Amino acid sequence: MRVDGSRWWATLAVVAMTALAVACGGSSDEAKQLTGGAATAQPATSATAEAQATPANPFAPVIAFAEQIVGSNRFALGLLDSKTNTPIPDAQMKLRFFTVENGQGTLRFEANATFRAPAREAGLASSVPHTHVDGTLHTHSNAEADVGVYTAQVSYDRAGQWGVQAIFATPDGRQGQVTAAFQVLESSKVPNVGQPAPRSRQPLLKDVKDIAEIDSAVTPDPALHTITIADAIASGKPSLVMFATPGYCSSRFCGPSYEIVRGLMPKYSGQVHFIHVEVYKEFVKLTPSDTFLEWNLRTEPWFFIVDGKGIISARFDGATTGAELGAALSQVAP
């Protein structure tokens, strides 16, 4: 998902699943069982970790979020078949969360996870040919229908190293578990829930000769480029702001995200401003757009629900479904 051209599933930004010593109540036996005998925790992040799976474990986790912070978060985890590097969809999954100190984990809470598959919902082909504004032919790559994440709404009471254990049963009857380490930050680097949204003035349809300059979708929607974020906030109506680059998406979720947002627009016509901000302002060298940087984003896609007073009421990063966005919009739409 990081905006550097690397594909999320292809590069497997996996947190080291064997490095986390998770021990409920400090039990070293359980820690070794869950970590394949690892004695100490090794901090890792979704940006730097490489795929690591024990030979005995046919499954591997993928950390699928940009950040987790103290307080409420949407946790997202991908699940792979470690032999084929293919995603495993539609499993029944429970998540167990641990704080980790001095190589020992303490169970803090549990949560049931829900599988989210945006590409399945959007119904897009995995690859779509498209001619860009400079005349070059480019293939838009979208996530396949079974590529998705398992999500849960969670809350952390402290910053530092945490771990998660996912226990699951796949649709074909296999049972398994994986563990992953991640960091919880004291505060967010990205505009967060409860904070004022940046009053950005991104370029609109009226500011360019061709909509393709500000929208890399196969079929750009002019309705997503008629009002700036600043003016939308000034209007007193809520907004859904989507940062995505359908034509150059590292995560491959931008195209499906774009169509999911378009699908929500008729229901909230006249009540909510729908805004798409292109991740890049220049597509040859893939130069991030000013607004993308203003919001301190590094991955795609992102969604922000902004209420009528200009306060962020919800945010989602990565693979997100219409059900999630619709539920968040229903909290702010009149």
C-alpha positions, 0 to 999 in steps of 0.5 A: 500500500505504500506509495512507492510502486511496490504491490501490497500482496506481491511484496508481502509486507508481513510482520514477522510472525515468529518473532512475537513472544505472546504469553497469556499471563506470562506463560513461557510454554504458550509463548513458545507454542504460538511463536514456534519457539521464539524467545524474544520479541523483535519489533517490526512494522508493516513498512519494513517487515519481510515475509517470515513463516515457519516451515510448519505453518502453512499460513502467513499474516499481512499487516494491512494498516498504515498505523495504529494509535492509542484509542480507537482503531480499525485493525486490518490483517491479511491472511495468506497461504504461505506455500502459494502466496495466495490470499485466504478469504472468508475465514472465521477469525478471532483476534487476541491482542497482547502487550509485549514487554521484555519478550513476554506478552500479556493478553489484553482483549479479544475481538471477532474479525470480519472479512472485507473484499472491496474488489468483490463488491465493486465487481471490477476486472483484475486488469483494465486497459486505459489510455492516459492523457499523454496518449500512452496505453496503461493497464489498471491493475485491481485486486482480485475478488478474493483479495481482502482483509480481516477487520475489527474495531479495537482500542489500545490504552497504551503506546508501544509494542503489541502483538496479535494472534489470529485464530481461524477456520477457513471455508475448506475446513482448515484451522490455523493460527498466526501471530504478528507484532506491530507498534501502537503510536501515542498519536496519529501522523494522519488527520484523526477522528475528532480533529479538524480536517485540513481546509485543502484547496485541491485542483478541480475540474474547472482548473484543468484542461482534461479531467485525466490530469486530476483523476487516473480512473478508467472512467473519471467521474466529474461529480467527484471534482466540483468542490474543494475540501475547504469549500465543502466544509464551509458549506456546512454539509458533511463530506466523504473525502477519498484519496486514491489513484486508480491508475497507479495504485500500489495496493490495487484497492484504489479502482474498487474503492473508486467504484464503491464511492460512486455507488454510494453517491446516489443515496446521499445526493444533495446531503453529502459532498463526495470528493476524490483527491488524486494521489499524484499530480504528475504521472510520469515520475509519480509525484505526490499531489500537494493535498496528499502531502498536506494530509501527511499520507504515505499509503493509498487508498484513504477515506475520511468522513468529515461532518458538517462542522469540518471535524473528522468523524471516521477514517479508513485506510486500505481495503474498505467496503461500502458497508463500512463507509455507509455506516459512517456516513449515516452518522453524519448525514441529515 
